[in-house]
Amino acid sequence: MKKLFVPALSVMAIGVIACGGNSNSTTQDSTTVTADTSSAGALVTDGADNLLSDSEKSEGWVLLFNGQNLDGWHIYKGKQSNSWVAENGTLHCLGSEKDKSDKRADLTSDSTYENFEFITDWKIAPQGNSGIIYLASEKYDAAYLSGPEYQLIDDENFPEKLEGWQKTGANYAMDAPLVAAAKPVGEWNHTRIVVDKGHVEHWLNGQKTADYQIGSPEWTKAKTEGKWKDAKGYGETKKGHIDLQDHGSEVWFKNMKIKQL
């Protein structure tokens, strides 16, 4: 999330319909949300980090982070940065008191993806702020000017007032999360992002937090009336990078995997 104030976007409460046989619906705060019971919806808890099971391999999953180094990744647009390290089986963005620095930049996947399912486990430091940008292009000064962002932030302790569309699991600057599903700061969370022919789902700890169609009337209205009204390239990339945002905060990733659809 970039710290730019814009008026909060109005969000319509909608019922979310469970897809297929791997999920079921629950009711929370008068809003129907979807619970993910598939294997991709599970946080890894057995210590077998950054590995693919035989079943995952047969399903077409690929590791995006090997747990040892930054192979398969580069700094956005080849900028200079010393803020990303692989340590203790995690992909770690080092924090800094200075949000903007000549030595800070996003970390971007070498490969690009169009229709895919992406999962990762992550945790963030107190008052932290970051995001996962997908369908990102390197034609722009920043990845967030092209690709949608799955927001990661300390919802409870962030030092500035947060609008709904700034909270964890949101389609950042477009829609507030359908449900609050983040674990307390410092604990591991599980994220799942599905992109299929422009239809996007965000999942957080087994609950759906966003569901939208790129290019739909509702999506177009939110874009043209909100933060991205002057970002002509936003949402236009059909096949793009996975981009991990460096916002000056400490954040850790592991068990990062992707399956092309």
N, C-alpha and C positions, 0 to 999 in steps of 0.2 A: 504494500500500500504506500503510495506517495502522499505526503502531507500537503494536500491542496484542498481547501474548504470549498465545497459547492453545496447548494441546497440539497437537502435529502430528497431522494426520489420516492415517489409514492409507490407502494408495493401492494398488489392485490393478493389477498389470501386465497389460495387455491387448494383444492384437494389433489393429492398426488396419488396416482394409480400405480399399484405394484406391477412390475414387469416380470413376466415369465413365472417359473415355478421356484425360483431361488430366493424369493423375498416374501414378506408378509406385511400387513398394514397394522399400525397401532394408532391410537388417538392421543394427542398431547396438546394441552392448551387450546382445545377446540379446533385444532388443525390436524387433518389427517396426514401423517408422515409415513414413510416407508422404511421398514427395517430390513437390512441386508443380511441374509443368512448364508450367502455363498462363501466359498473358501476365500475369494478375493476380498471379502468384507472383514476378514479377521486380522487382528493385531497379532504379530508373531510373539509368542511368549515362552517358547521352549529353548531359547538361546541359539537356535540355528539361524543366525542372521546372515543376510546377503547370500543366500543359496537358493537354488531352484530344486524343488522336489521332482521326482520322476513324472508325476501327474501334471505339474506345471509345464515341464518341458514338452510333454505330449500335447498340451493345450496351446503351445506356441508362445509361452511367456519367455521374455528375455531380460536378463539383469541389466539395469542401467548403471548400477554402482557395484563394483566388485568387492568393496569393503577394505581395499588396500591402497588404491591410488585414484587419480583423477582421469584414468583412461576412459575415453568416450565423451569427455567434456572439454570445453574451452571457455575462456573468459569472453563475454559478449563483445563481439566486433573486434576481438584481438586487443582489447584494452589492457593496461597494466594493472594487476591486482595481486595482493598478497593475503587476501582475506579468506581464501578457501583452502582447507586442508583435509586430508583423509587421515583420521586417527581413531584408534580404539574401535574400529569397525563402523565408524560413522563418517558421513560427509558433513563437515563442520564449517559453518560460516563464523569467523571470529568477530566478536563485537568490538565496537569502537565508540568512544564518546562523541566523535565527530561523525554525523550522519553522512555528510558529503566529504569525500576525500579523493585525491588523485589516485590513490592505491586501492580503491574499492570499486567493484563492478559485479554484475550478475554472473552466474555460472550457467552455461548453455550447453545443451546436448549437441554432440556432433551430428547426429542423425535427425531427420525430420519425419513427422508422422501426420497422417491425415485422419484416418478412422482408427481409434485405439481405445484400449482400457489401460489405465495407469494407476499403480498403487504405490504407496510409500508409508513408512512410519516416520514420525517427526516429533520433536519437542522444541519448545522455545524458551528463552530466558525471561525472567520477570521484566515486564514493561516492553517486551520485544515486539517486533513488527517485521513481517516478511510476506512472501507469497510464492505461489507456483503459477507461472505464466505458461500457457500452452498455445499452440498454433502461432508461435512467435516468429517474427521476421527480423533479420539483422539489417534491414534497409533503413531503420530509424535510429534516432539517438538513444532510445531506450526501448526495451522489449515490451513494456506495458503499453506503448503507443500502437502496438499491432495486435497482440494476443490477449484474450480474456485472462483474468487472474482469479485463482482460488486463494482467498485471503487467509493468512496465518497471522494471528496477533494475540496478545494477552488481553482478552476481553475485559477481565475484571480489574486489572491494575494499570492499564495504559494511562499515561499521565494527561492525556487529552480526552475530551468527551468524544465518544464514538457514535456515529450514526449507524443505523441498522446495517446498511450496505458496506460498512467497514468491519464487520465482525467476522469471526472465524467461520470458514465454510461458505461465505458469501460469494456470489458472482460480483466481485469488487466493483463498486461505483455503478452497479446496474440493479442488483436485487439483494435485499436482506436475506439471511438464511431462513429456510422454512422452519427450522427448529434449532435451538441451542444445544450443541452436542459435544463441545470441546471439554476435555478433561482439565483439571487444575494445572496451572503453569508448572513446567518442570516434569510433568508426566508424559509418557509417550502417547501419541494419538495415531490413528490409522486413517489415511485419506485414500479415496478412490475417485478417479475422474474418468468418465466415459464420454467419448466424442464419436458420434456415428452419423455421418451425413448431415452435419450441422446441428444435430440434437445433442445437447450436453446435459450430463448429470454430475453433480457434486455429492459425494458421500463422506461422512465424518463419523468414525467410530460406529459404523453400521447403520447410520441414519442418513436419509437423503436430505441435503441442505439446499440444493438448487436443481432446477429442472427448466431448461429453456431451449428455444430453437433460434439459432443465429439467422438473422434476416426476417424473422417473423414481425408482424406489425407491432407487437408489444416490445420486442427487442429493439426495433428501429426507433420507436418512440423514446425508450429509455436512453438510447445512444444520443439521439439528436437533441434531447432536452437536458442532458446531464453533463458529466465531466468530459465525455468523449466527443462532444459536439464539434470540436475543431480538430479532432484526431481522425482525419479522413481514412487512414489505413487501419483503424481499429476494427477487428473482426473480419477483415478482408482476406487474410491469409488462409488458404485452403489446406495447405500442408506446411507445418511449421515445427519449430524447435520446442522442446521442454526447457523452460528457463527458471532457475532458482534465484529469487530476488535477494540481493544484498542491500539491506536498508539500514546497515549500521548495527544491527542487533545479532546476538548470538542465536543460532538455530542449528539443529542437528537433524540429519536425515539418515535413514537406513532402510534396507529391504525395498529398494526402489526397483520396480519391475514394470514392464510394458508388454502388451500383447496387441498386435495389429489385427483389426477387425476386417 
